[in-house]
């Protein structure tokens, strides 16, 4: 159990570091105002996940528009596999014995993975 708590703390700190670079200012303010209350934190994470998902979809569409048909098929395959990975990996964080911290860690995983993928696709779309 101690290892799990440490893993959750590390995941949250990792997410916070990413937040400074990629998350909206509204998310930072929301988390600051959450007072560490689980439901408030989950609401903040959920709202920011929607923002990052929109960023991801836009980056995906913009990148896809730049690719040949063959490369676009590769992108579709890669994206589908990435979604499967994110779902499986982030659901694993939701340890049924981990209490509310596990739920926060799972949702934070979805947020951070979505933001990372959006940034990755933006970088690929910006070209050399």
Buried (B, 14 or more C-beta within 10 A) or exposed (E): EEEBBEBBEEBBEEBBEBBEEBBBEEBBEBBEEBEEEEEBBBEBBEBBBEBBBEBBEBBBEBBBEEBEEEEBEEBEEEBEEBEEEBEEEBEEBBBEEBBEBBBBBBBBBBBBBBBBBBBBBBEBBEEE
